[in-house]
Amino acid sequence: MRSFIITENDAGQRLDKFLSKAVKKLPPSLLYKYIRTKRIKVGGKRCAISTRLCEGDRVDLYINDEFFEEKSGAYPFLSAPAALDILYEDENILLLDKKPGLLVHEDDREKNDTLVARMLHYLYQKGEYDPTHENSFVPSLCNRIDRNTGGIVMAAKNAATLRVLNQKIKDRELQKRYLCIVNGVPPKKEDTLTAYLEKDTNKKQVFIKDRRTPGAKTIRTRYTVLKTNGRYSLLEIDLLTGRTHQIRAHMAHIGCPLAGDGKYGSNALNRGSGFRYQALYSYQLTFRFTTDAAHLGYLNGRTFTVPKVWFADMV
């Protein structure tokens, strides 16, 4: 028999969600069976799959030891550097300035050096995260940025912060602004563009249309030309919708592909240009809460800006 005492970071979860993270080797079919047959109990009593856990609850599991992972201390994230470019940090959040070329999460090619691994190593080194003291929670990144794009990535240090930030992102109560360099000069000094985006998951690419087609999603992109030299223009972008590759594909659609963009841009234009990555940066974040933000209310109205964007002076 093994037991878990529910901590602050575990509280509020459904029992099945908690166990899927705390006992990863336990197949869902057996998890549900063991709850039904009372081999899993909460507070010594029969429970349901949907039981909400409270801080201090004891979860008892009368199951084989083979389903439990022993925490060895040989954590994979320790192989990543602990160095981070930190824009802001407090007891709840980290705002990280991710540089182009660094993956946010692991993929088939890179398993070790990712932004999330660096963040976990950093917090472990500071003594703010120790897997041996956590049943189910791991500090998490709240948003993603493509490998070859740079910008602000939010990280939650505790479960309560993760829940609030995920909801605020869903409700679009955070405003993100981008800087980019495009080839040529857009037709207007500033404009709000509307189009329709189709996603091809097999090609990992999106396509922009001026007319709605079945399955297409509406996109709206507001841009302002900050400066231009005729060949290139520096733009500030405000995403009114947040779709995959929206800025890159939408600007290419109006004839102004991003400098350095190999997927939606032009190889002929990029060749010899000096842009190693697509010139796109999520450089500013503003918290604009319109509903209760619980313990994160102190962030409302605050704006955080990356002080130096690598391509900003190339126009």
C-alpha positions in Angstrom: 0.0 0.0 0.0 1.2 3.5 -0.9 -0.2 6.8 0.2 -0.1 10.4 -1.0 -0.8 13.4 1.1 -2.4 16.1 -1.1 -0.3 19.3 -1.1 -1.3 22.8 -2.1 -0.1 22.1 -5.7 -2.2 19.0 -5.9 -5.4 20.4 -4.5 -8.4 21.1 -6.7 -7.8 18.3 -9.1 -10.1 15.4 -9.9 -8.8 12.2 -8.4 -8.3 10.5 -11.8 -6.3 13.5 -13.1 -4.1 13.6 -10.1 -3.4 9.8 -10.3 -2.6 10.0 -14.0 0.3 12.3 -13.1 1.3 10.9 -9.7 1.2 7.2 -10.8 2.2 7.4 -14.5 2.7 3.6 -14.9 -0.9 2.8 -13.9 -3.0 2.3 -17.0 -6.3 4.3 -17.1 -8.3 1.0 -17.4 -6.8 -0.3 -14.1 -7.0 3.2 -12.5 -10.8 3.3 -13.0 -11.2 -0.4 -12.0 -9.3 0.1 -8.8 -11.4 3.1 -7.9 -14.6 1.1 -8.5 -13.3 -1.9 -6.4 -12.2 0.3 -3.5 -8.5 -0.4 -4.0 -8.0 3.3 -4.2 -9.5 5.4 -1.4 -9.5 9.0 -0.2 -9.4 9.6 3.5 -9.9 5.9 4.1 -13.3 6.0 2.4 -14.7 4.9 -1.0 -14.4 7.6 -3.6 -15.4 8.4 -7.2 -13.3 9.2 -10.3 -14.6 12.8 -10.1 -13.7 13.3 -6.4 -12.1 16.7 -6.0 -9.0 16.6 -3.8 -8.4 19.0 -1.0 -5.1 20.0 0.6 -4.4 17.5 3.4 -6.4 14.6 2.0 -4.8 11.2 2.1 -5.0 9.1 -1.0 -4.4 5.4 -0.3 -3.5 2.9 -3.1 -3.7 -0.8 -2.5 -2.0 -1.7 -5.7 1.2 -3.5 -6.8 4.6 -1.7 -6.3 5.4 -2.2 -10.0 3.2 0.8 -10.9 5.2 3.3 -8.8 8.3 5.0 -10.1 11.1 5.4 -7.6 12.5 9.0 -7.6 16.2 8.6 -8.1 17.5 12.2 -8.3 18.9 11.6 -11.8 16.5 14.1 -13.4 16.9 14.6 -17.2 16.5 18.4 -16.9 19.8 18.6 -15.0 21.6 17.9 -18.3 20.3 21.2 -19.7 22.0 24.5 -18.8 20.5 26.5 -15.9 21.1 29.8 -17.7 18.0 31.8 -18.5 17.3 35.3 -19.9 14.8 36.4 -17.2 12.7 39.5 -17.9 10.7 39.3 -14.7 10.4 36.9 -11.7 8.5 36.7 -8.5 7.2 33.9 -6.2 4.5 32.9 -8.8 5.8 33.5 -12.3 8.8 33.7 -14.5 8.8 35.8 -17.7 11.5 34.4 -20.0 13.1 35.9 -23.0 13.5 32.9 -25.3 16.1 33.4 -28.0 15.7 32.1 -31.6 17.1 28.6 -32.1 16.1 27.2 -28.7 13.2 24.8 -28.5 10.5 25.4 -26.0 9.7 21.7 -25.5 11.5 18.6 -26.6 10.9 17.1 -30.0 12.2 14.1 -32.0 15.6 15.8 -32.6 16.3 17.5 -29.2 15.5 15.8 -25.9 17.7 17.7 -23.5 18.4 21.3 -24.1 15.0 23.0 -24.1 13.6 26.1 -22.5 11.4 24.0 -20.1 14.4 21.9 -19.1 16.5 25.1 -18.5 13.7 26.5 -16.4 13.3 23.4 -14.3 17.1 23.2 -13.7 17.1 26.9 -12.7 14.3 26.4 -10.2 15.9 23.2 -8.9 19.2 25.0 -8.4 17.4 27.8 -6.5 15.7 25.3 -4.3 12.2 26.3 -5.6 11.5 23.0 -7.2 12.3 19.5 -6.0 10.6 16.6 -7.7 10.9 14.5 -4.5 8.5 17.0 -2.7 5.9 17.0 -5.5 3.2 14.4 -6.1 1.8 15.6 -9.4 2.9 19.2 -10.2 5.8 20.4 -12.3 6.5 24.1 -13.0 5.2 24.7 -16.5 5.4 27.0 -19.5 2.1 28.7 -20.3 2.7 29.6 -23.9 4.8 28.3 -26.8 7.0 30.1 -29.4 8.4 28.5 -32.5 12.0 27.4 -32.4 13.2 30.1 -34.8 11.1 32.9 -33.2 12.1 34.7 -30.1 10.2 36.4 -27.4 8.4 36.3 -24.0 7.4 32.9 -22.6 5.4 32.8 -19.3 6.2 30.1 -16.7 4.1 29.2 -13.6 5.9 28.2 -10.5 2.9 26.7 -8.8 -0.4 25.0 -9.7 -2.6 28.0 -8.7 -0.7 30.3 -11.0 -0.8 27.8 -13.8 -4.6 27.5 -13.6 -5.1 31.3 -13.6 -2.7 32.0 -16.5 -4.2 29.3 -18.6 -7.6 30.7 -18.1 -6.5 34.3 -18.8 -4.8 33.1 -22.1 -8.0 31.3 -23.0 -10.1 34.4 -22.3 -7.6 36.6 -24.2 -6.9 38.8 -21.1 -3.2 39.1 -22.0 -2.0 41.4 -24.8 1.1 40.3 -26.7 2.8 42.6 -29.3 5.3 41.5 -31.8 8.1 43.2 -33.8 9.0 41.9 -37.2 10.9 42.9 -40.3 9.2 42.3 -43.6 10.4 42.5 -47.2 9.2 45.6 -49.0 6.7 48.1 -47.7 3.1 47.3 -46.7 0.4 49.2 -48.7 -0.7 51.3 -45.7 1.2 52.9 -42.7 -1.1 51.0 -40.4 -4.0 48.6 -41.0 -6.1 45.8 -39.6 -6.1 42.8 -41.9 -8.8 40.2 -42.0 -8.5 36.8 -43.8 -9.2 33.1 -43.4 -6.6 30.5 -42.4 -6.6 26.9 -43.3 -4.2 24.5 -41.5 -2.5 21.5 -43.1 -1.3 19.4 -40.2 0.6 17.0 -42.6 2.7 19.7 -44.1 2.8 21.7 -40.8 1.9 24.7 -42.7 -1.1 27.1 -43.0 -2.7 28.8 -46.0 -4.4 32.2 -46.1 -7.5 32.9 -48.2 -9.4 36.1 -48.8 -12.7 34.2 -48.8 -14.0 31.8 -46.2 -13.7 28.2 -47.1 -15.0 25.1 -45.2 -12.8 24.5 -42.1 -11.0 27.9 -42.4 -10.7 30.1 -39.3 -11.0 33.9 -39.3 -7.8 35.8 -38.6 -7.3 39.5 -37.8 -3.9 41.1 -37.7 -3.2 44.7 -36.9 0.1 46.2 -38.0 1.9 49.5 -37.8 5.0 50.4 -39.9 7.6 51.8 -37.5 10.2 52.5 -40.1 11.3 51.5 -43.6 14.2 51.8 -46.0 12.3 50.6 -49.0 13.8 47.1 -49.1 12.7 46.2 -45.5 10.1 47.5 -43.1 10.0 47.2 -39.3 6.5 46.5 -38.1 4.7 46.3 -34.7 2.0 43.6 -34.8 -1.0 43.2 -32.5 -2.6 39.8 -32.9 -6.3 40.1 -32.7 -6.6 36.4 -33.2 -3.9 33.9 -32.3 -3.6 31.2 -34.9 -0.7 29.0 -35.9 1.9 30.9 -37.9 -0.6 33.8 -38.3 1.9 36.7 -38.6 4.3 34.9 -40.9 1.5 33.6 -43.3 -0.6 36.8 -43.2 2.2 39.1 -44.0 3.4 36.9 -46.8 -0.2 36.8 -48.1 -0.1 40.6 -48.6 3.2 40.4 -50.5 5.5 41.3 -47.5 7.0 38.0 -46.2 9.1 38.1 -43.1 12.8 38.5 -43.6 14.6 35.2 -43.0 11.4 33.1 -43.2 12.1 29.9 -45.1 8.6 28.5 -44.9 6.4 31.4 -46.0 9.1 33.8 -47.4 11.3 33.8 -50.4 14.6 31.9 -50.7 15.7 34.4 -53.3 15.0 37.3 -51.0 16.5 35.6 -48.0 19.7 34.5 -49.7 22.6 36.7 -48.5 20.3 38.9 -46.4 22.1 38.1 -43.1 18.9 37.0 -41.4 19.7 33.6 -39.7 16.2 33.3 -38.4 12.8 34.7 -39.3 12.7 38.3 -38.0 9.9 37.9 -35.6 9.8 38.6 -31.8 7.1 38.5 -29.2 8.6 41.5 -27.5 5.9 42.9 -25.2 3.4 41.5 -22.8 0.6 43.4 -21.0 -1.7 41.9 -18.4 -5.2 43.2 -19.0 -7.4 41.3 -16.6 -11.2 41.9 -17.0 -12.2 39.2 -14.6 -10.9 38.1 -11.2 -7.2 37.0 -11.3 -7.2 35.7 -7.7 -3.6 35.9 -6.3 -2.2 37.3 -9.5 -4.3 40.5 -9.4 -1.1 42.5 -8.6 0.0 42.0 -12.3 -3.1 43.7 -13.8 -2.1 46.7 -16.0 1.6 45.9 -15.9 3.6 45.8 -19.2 6.8 43.9 -19.7 9.1 44.7 -22.8 12.2 43.0 -24.1 14.9 45.7 -24.0 16.9 44.5 -27.0 15.4 42.7 -30.0 18.2 41.3 -32.2 16.9 42.7 -35.6 15.4 46.0 -34.4 18.2 48.1 -35.8 18.6 46.3 -39.1 16.2 48.7 -41.0 
